[in-house]
Amino acid sequence: MLSKGYGSAVFGVDAQVITIEVNIVHGTKFKLSGLPDNAVKESEHRIESVFKYFEFRMPRRRIVVNMAPADVRKEGSSYDLPIALGILKSSEQITAEALEDYIIMGELALDGSLRPIKGVLPIAIEARNKGFKGFILPKKNANEAAIVNNLDIIGVDNLTEAIEFLDGSRKIEPVEYDTRDKFFNDINNYEADFSNVQGQENIKRALEIAAAGGHNVIMIGPPGAGKTMLAKRLPSILPPLSLQEALETTKIHSVAGKLGANGDLITKRPFRSPHHTVSDVALVGGGGIPQPGEISLAHNGVLFLDELPEFKRTVLEVMRQPLEERRVTISRARISVDFPSNFMLIASMNPCPCGYYNHPDKECVCGTTHVQRYLNKVSGPLLDRIDLHVEVTPVSFDQMTQDRKAESSEAIRERVIAAREIQQERFQQDGPQIHSNAMMGSQKVKEVCKINDGGKVLLKTAMDRLGLSARAYDRILKVSRTIADLAGSEEIRIEHLAEAIQYRSLDRDSWAG
């Protein structure tokens, strides 16, 4: 008897329906076709053990399992449950009349219980798009799948529950998840807040500008000056995620298996901080089975690279294209997948090997050559993609002990949101390619960032006297446009340009002698 069921395969952050056909014919042995990998092939042994545990019989005839489309590679152990159900129906041990109404996925343990799987959210989205009645999966993944509405999410603990549900002898209520309620309740809950930061007003201002325009930032300062502490608070002043952005972000974390036990919707902008020993594959994604890397896990959020010069040069250079294109393409012989990577890059570094170059109190023991060599570990093309260079100085004892409460993240975020709304209106004719000042190309900069004669004189003087490089020109104009947006000004005034110019420390010929 021929039976048919449905599973799914995840490629990148999207899923594809897989038809699982099972037929039992004369002969012997178990035959699995449709480009399965070793984990899928090993399902035979797991399924046979589970059948014995529940006193089902493994047919002693030729079992042919075909996974269509046959030219698409199937990977992972999550096909155990649909294959097992197909064998039982094909051998007429169960009726399972509703088998074809559901997408079914799950890894079987040897006692028949179901282990959680990865990539549940994109599979649930595809199941709804293809018109399936529901999705049967391990109960531990049910909350994650229930983020998708208009789809019955049936969470089961073991093989028996799935059989009884499909036979109609057990009623299982679909898992309910109020996506909008969860989203709006948690959207602004951040543990770190700028109200706890004393002093560092110039750094807070720079991060506010960065958040308002989506600009990348590098902070240069001695150890203990507060670079990491300030970077961790940046997500708290970014505009809240939209529901669409939250779903995009959750899909990526679902594919990577990073959602945790509850599998809840991600409601806050992610903050990723990989160690400087990270490999280029771990950072941008890849592997035999292409998986998202840190830059994709930071999609719609912040990627923080602490001690930037300590990262391997090859690791930093592979970020250049994703920073421009806001996505990364992983190509293999049989498959090419795209992962989104629209993130803000926040980097920090010491000014020299000992860390005390330009320190107000401590003396640097590095020579000029050593300082320059240290700074040169970060390439010019990478710095070209960073808009704000901020020098961080240590906080004095008086500032640390003052009683005055600093401005809260909520107050700063309101100004950032207002500036972003101006930008959304400005770029609404440009489509999704541009939605913040940092994303403007050279032509758009000429259209949007016009300055008067006084501004041109100031910018020319700054470039001549401070030794600013030519690549600083567009960056200064973009940042000055953001400063003007924060001030609610339609024009870029001289004071906006002057503030933007000071955020180009590493472009100065005088830096490090």
GUDREN-852119 format. One record per residue (C-alpha): x, y, z; residue in three letters. Coordinates in steps of 0.02 Angstrom, whole numbers, plus 50000, padded with zeros to 5 digits. Layout:
% GUDREN-852119
XYZala/...
//
This chain:
% GUDREN-852119
500005000050000met/500645017349954leu/500555031250084ser/500975049550068lys/501455062550200gly/502315079250205tyr/503845086150290gly/504935101350253ser/506735106350218ala/507505123050266val/508675132050147phe/509375148350213gly/507925156250308val/506555149050196asp/505745131850193ala/505165120050055gln/503845106550069val/504515088850052ile/503325074849998thr/503715058450089ile/503045043349995glu/503135025950072val/502755009749980asn/502954991750039ile/503274979149901val/503934961449881his/505754959549929gly/506864963850076thr/507834978450147lys/507454996750178phe/507745008650032lys/507805027550057leu/507905038649902ser/507865057249868gly/509645063049912leu/509575059650101pro/511125063050206asp/511805050850336asn/510685057550475ala/509135053850369val/509785036650319lys/510065032050502glu/508215034850536ser/507915016450491glu/508775010650650his/507905023350762arg/506205019250688ile/506435000450706glu/506905002350890ser/505385013550922val/504215001050837phe/504834987250952lys/504614998551104tyr/502785001851059phe/502484983950995glu/502244988850814phe/503044977650685arg/504354982950560met/503774975450393pro/504924961450337arg/504684966250156arg/505504979350045arg/505114996750113ile/505385010549985val/505385028350051val/505495042349923asn/505765060449974met/505245072249834ala/505835082949751pro/507195069849730ala/508525082149671asp/508485092449832val/509645086449971arg/508775081550134lys/509765084150293glu/509515081050478gly/508575069150591ser/506905078450592ser/506145066950459tyr/506035052250582asp/504215055550631leu/503445057450456pro/504405042250391ile/503855031550539ala/502035036750516leu/502155033150330gly/502815015550361ile/501435011850487leu/500075017950370lys/500795009150218ser/500874992850316ser/499054995950372glu/499474995950558gln/498645012950576ile/497315022050473thr/497965040050496ala/496675047150376glu/497255065050413ala/499085061450371leu/499075071950212glu/498285087150298asp/499805091250403tyr/501645095250389ile/502475083050510ile/504245084450581met/505165077450731gly/506685067450786glu/506295051050874leu/507205045051029ala/507345026251050leu/505895026251174asp/504755035051049gly/504835052251128ser/505155067351017leu/506665078551027arg/506565096950975pro/507125102050802ile/507825117750719lys/507025129150589gly/505235127250650val/504655145050615leu/505055145450428pro/504265128150410ile/502665134250494ala/502615149450380ile/502805138250226glu/501455126350291ala/500225140750306arg/500705147550135asn/500415130450054lys/498695128550132gly/499025114350255phe/497805112350398lys/499175111650528gly/500915106850586phe/501265091750697ile/502925093250788leu/503795090550957pro/502895099351099lys/504485108751148lys/504425117750979asn/502565121550985ala/502695139351052asn/503905144050915glu/502775137350777ala/501235145350857ala/501945162550816ile/501175159250644val/499295162150646asn/497935153350544asn/498815136550565leu/498415122550689asp/499995119050790ile/499895101550865ile/501255098150992gly/501535079851035val/502715071351158asp/502925054651071asn/502475043750923leu/500905036651006thr/500135053851030glu/500425058150847ala/499615041550791ile/498095043650904glu/497845061550845phe/497915056750661leu/496755041950692asp/495515053350780gly/495565043950946ser/496445058051039arg/495975076351035lys/497415088651051ile/497015106951061glu/498075117950947pro/499355128551039val/498825146751053glu/500085160951052tyr/499565179151053asp/500975185950947thr/500445204150956arg/500165203851143asp/501875196051175lys/502675208051052phe/501975224151125phe/502215218751306asn/504085215251287asp/504595227251150ile/505395240451263asn/506035229751407asn/507925231751416tyr/509015227051563glu/510385239851526ala/509945258351525asp/510915274351494phe/510215281651656ser/511525271151747asn/512975278951653val/513825293751739gln/514825305551630gly/515325300951452gln/514095313651382glu/515055315351218asn/515015296351191ile/513155295651229lys/512885309451102arg/513885299950970ala/512895283951001leu/511265293750990glu/511805300350820ile/512305282750767ala/510615275650820ala/509665289750735ala/510505287150567gly/510965268650574gly/512815273150568his/514255261450609asn/515375267050754val/517125263450815ile/517625268550992met/519465271251032ile/520015272651211gly/521055265051354pro/520545249551452pro/519165252551579gly/518505268451497ala/516775260851472gly/516775255951288lys/515945239051311thr/514735245451441met/514135259251324leu/514015247751173ala/512885235551269lys/511665249751300arg/511505254651117leu/510025242851078pro/509025251651215ser/508995267951115ile/508675260350943leu/506895261450873pro/505845246550929pro/505715231850810leu/504205231550697ser/503205215350699leu/503885211050526gln/505685214050585glu/505355203350739ala/504765188850630leu/506275190550514glu/507465190350662thr/506585175750746thr/506675165550583lys/508565167450577ile/508775162250759his/507575147750731ser/508615141050586val/510195142650693ala/509355134050842gly/509645149150954lys/507885152451018leu/508065142451178gly/506825131051265ala/505295142451256asn/505495147251073gly/504695164251099asp/504605178250972leu/506155189450979ile/505465206451029thr/507075216151062lys/508455220450942arg/509835207350952pro/511555211451020phe/512925199550963arg/514695200651031ser/515805186750960pro/517525183851036his/519025189650934his/519525171550902thr/517965169050794val/518255161250622ser/517695169150460asp/516385155250436val/515685157950611ala/515575176650579leu/514765177150406val/513975159850402gly/514285143950303gly/514775126050339gly/514315109750253gly/512495113350294ile/512455132450270pro/512015140750435gln/511855159150478pro/513375167350557gly/513535181050687glu/513195194950561ile/511515186950517ser/511085183350699leu/511345202150725ala/510085206150586his/509015221250635asn/510155223750785gly/511945226950838val/513565217550803leu/514885222450931phe/516705218350894leu/517725221651051asp/519615223651032glu/519455225450843leu/521325224350799pro/521405207250886glu/520225199550757phe/521085190350615lys/521275201150460arg/520355188450351thr/518875188350471val/518675207250462leu/518875208150274glu/517445195950240val/516265208350322met/516555221750192arg/515285215650064gln/513895211650191pro/514105229050265leu/513725236550095glu/512405224450030glu/511525220750195arg/511505202050155arg/512735187850134val/512695174250002thr/513385156950047ile/513765146849890ser/514095128349881arg/514225116149734ala/512385110949747arg/511595125749834ile/511695144449859ser/510775152750003val/510555170750057asp/510535176350238phe/510015194150282pro/511295204350378ser/510635221950404asn/511535226650564phe/512415241150648met/514265238050675leu/514955244450840ile/516815241550863ala/518005246051003ser/519885246151015met/521335252451120asn/522325266651042pro/523955256951054cys/524645240151115pro/524825245951296cys/523155255051288gly/523675271951356tyr/524085282551204tyr/523295299951230asn/522805295151410his/522625310551521pro/523525302751671asp/524505287251619lys/526005287551504glu/526055276951347cys/527585265751332val/527345262251146cys/528345270951013gly/527515280150869thr/527935265850751thr/527115253050865his/525555263750881val/525405265850693gln/525695247250663arg/524345243050789tyr/523085254850707leu/523525248050535asn/522855230950585lys/521155238250540val/521125240650351ser/520645256750264gly/519205248650166pro/518415242850330leu/518635259850412leu/517855267250255asp/516225258650306arg/516245265950482ile/515475283350494asp/515905288750671leu/517615287550755his/517415291850939val/518815294451064glu/518335288051238val/519185295251392thr/519075288251570pro/517745294951687val/518415305251832ser/518065300952013phe/516955316252034asp/515885311151887gln/515695293351949met/515135298752122thr/513925312552075gln/512115310352129asp/511305317551973arg/510335304251877lys/510845303051695ala/509615304051551glu/508665287851524ser/508705277051368ser/506845280151344glu/507105299051329ala/508525296651204ile/507525283851107arg/506095296151081glu/507275308050991arg/507995293750889val/506255288050835ile/505795305850784ala/507375306950676ala/507025289850597arg/505255295350553glu/505975310150458ile/507115298250362gln/505705286150322gln/504715300350244glu/506265306250150arg/506645289150075phe/504875282350051gln/505055283849861gln/506675273749862asp/505915257449921gly/506625245650054pro/508415247949991gln/508595264350089ile/507745268050254his/509105277250351ser/510435290350314asn/511855277850331ala/511185267850183met/511305282150058met/512425280149906gly/513515294049835ser/512165300049716gln/510855300749854lys/512085310249965val/512225323749831lys/510335325349822glu/509965325150009val/511505332350094cys/511655349350013lys/512645362450108ile/512795381250087asn/514355390850040asp/514835393350223gly/514725374650251gly/515805371150100lys/517145382950164val/517105374650336leu/517215357250263leu/518655361850147lys/519595370250289thr/519345355050402ala/519965343050270met/521505353750237asp/521985357750417arg/521555341150498leu/522215330850354gly/520555321850329leu/520545309250188ser/519415310350037ala/518405295450099arg/517865305750249ala/516885317850139tyr/515305307350111asp/515345300850289arg/515375318350362ile/513905323550253leu/512875308250305lys/513215310950489val/512845329550477ser/511185325450393arg/510755314250541thr/511245327850665ile/510115339850572ala/508695327150581asp/508925325650769leu/508815344550780ala/507255344650670gly/508145355450540ser/507765354050354glu/509465361350310glu/511205355750361ile/511895370450457arg/513695374650497ile/513555368350677glu/512935351550613his/514435350050498leu/515625355250636ala/514975341650752glu/515085328450615ala/516895333250574ile/517485329250750gln/516915311050729tyr/518305306950603arg/519785304250721ser/520605290050626leu/520595299850462asp/521745313150531arg/523525312950468asp/524075318750641ser/523345303450731trp/524735293150809ala/526045305350748gly/
//
